[in-house]
Amino acid sequence: MMTVSELMVLAREAPQDLLCWSSFVAQTEFARQNSILVSDAERWQTLWFEMEIVNALALAEWEDDGRPCDWSRRWREGYEQDAKALVSELLPLLVSPEAKA
């Protein structure tokens, strides 16, 4: 089971490139079901769907481009800002370690 601290690290690293983002989206699909991690499951789910849309669009474009090893420029130009914005909305939904004490 993932901890809040681990999830925070993954979230902050996720927007750096498509593979990190895709992995983060996959790993967080069911995090809303864990009240130890997430304070607002409904809001989390809404944001997660938006993350999945960004993920799906980016993956489709990457595949259309022939799955290049270096897709960093296109990620930065088209998707990174959306990913960062979603992460910034997602992080406050994590239960803080202090709240559990």
C-alpha positions as CSV (number, residue, x, y, z in Angstrom):
1,M,0.0,0.0,0.0
2,M,1.3,3.4,-0.9
3,T,1.8,6.1,1.8
4,V,0.9,9.7,1.6
5,S,4.6,10.6,1.5
6,E,5.2,8.2,-1.4
7,L,2.2,9.5,-3.3
8,M,3.4,13.1,-2.8
9,V,6.8,12.3,-4.3
10,L,5.3,10.5,-7.3
11,A,2.9,13.4,-7.8
12,R,5.7,16.0,-7.8
13,E,7.8,13.9,-10.3
14,A,4.9,12.9,-12.5
15,P,4.7,16.0,-14.8
16,Q,8.4,15.7,-15.8
17,D,7.7,13.4,-18.8
18,L,5.1,11.2,-20.5
19,L,6.3,7.9,-18.9
20,C,6.3,9.3,-15.4
21,W,2.9,10.9,-16.0
22,S,1.4,7.7,-17.4
23,S,2.8,5.6,-14.5
24,F,1.4,8.1,-12.0
25,V,-2.0,8.1,-13.5
26,A,-2.1,4.3,-13.5
27,Q,-0.9,4.1,-9.9
28,T,-3.4,6.5,-8.6
29,E,-6.6,5.2,-10.3
30,F,-8.0,3.7,-7.1
31,A,-6.3,5.9,-4.5
32,R,-9.7,7.6,-3.9
33,Q,-10.9,4.4,-2.2
34,N,-8.3,4.8,0.5
35,S,-9.5,7.4,3.1
36,I,-6.0,7.2,4.8
37,L,-4.6,8.8,1.6
38,V,-7.4,11.0,0.2
39,S,-9.6,13.5,2.0
40,D,-12.2,14.1,-0.8
41,A,-12.8,11.0,-2.9
42,E,-15.3,12.6,-5.2
43,R,-13.0,15.5,-6.1
44,W,-10.0,13.1,-6.4
45,Q,-12.0,11.0,-8.9
46,T,-12.9,14.1,-10.9
47,L,-9.3,15.2,-11.1
48,W,-8.1,11.7,-11.9
49,F,-10.4,11.6,-14.9
50,E,-8.9,14.9,-16.1
51,M,-5.4,13.3,-15.6
52,E,-6.5,10.3,-17.6
53,I,-7.6,12.5,-20.5
54,V,-4.3,14.3,-20.6
55,N,-2.6,10.9,-20.4
56,A,-4.7,9.4,-23.2
57,L,-4.2,12.4,-25.5
58,A,-0.4,12.4,-24.9
59,L,-0.1,8.6,-25.3
60,A,-2.1,8.7,-28.5
61,E,0.1,11.5,-30.0
62,W,3.3,9.8,-28.9
63,E,2.1,6.5,-30.6
64,D,1.1,8.5,-33.7
65,D,4.7,9.9,-33.7
66,G,6.1,6.4,-33.8
67,R,6.8,6.1,-30.0
68,P,10.1,8.1,-30.1
69,C,12.6,7.6,-27.3
70,D,12.8,11.3,-26.8
71,W,9.5,13.0,-26.7
72,S,10.4,15.5,-24.1
73,R,10.0,18.6,-26.3
74,R,6.5,17.7,-27.4
75,W,5.5,16.8,-23.8
76,R,6.8,20.2,-22.5
77,E,5.0,22.1,-25.3
78,G,1.7,20.3,-25.2
79,Y,1.1,18.6,-21.9
80,E,3.4,19.5,-19.1
81,Q,1.5,22.6,-17.9
82,D,-1.8,20.7,-17.8
83,A,-0.1,17.9,-15.8
84,K,1.4,20.4,-13.4
85,A,-1.9,22.2,-12.9
86,L,-3.7,18.9,-12.2
87,V,-1.0,17.8,-9.7
88,S,-1.3,21.2,-7.9
89,E,-5.0,20.6,-7.5
90,L,-4.5,17.0,-6.4
91,L,-1.9,17.5,-3.7
92,P,-4.2,19.3,-1.3
93,L,-6.6,16.3,-1.4
94,L,-4.0,14.1,0.2
95,V,-4.5,13.5,3.9
96,S,-1.6,15.3,5.8
97,P,0.4,13.1,8.2
98,E,-0.4,15.6,10.9
99,A,-4.1,15.1,10.4
100,K,-3.8,11.4,11.3
101,A,-2.0,12.0,14.6
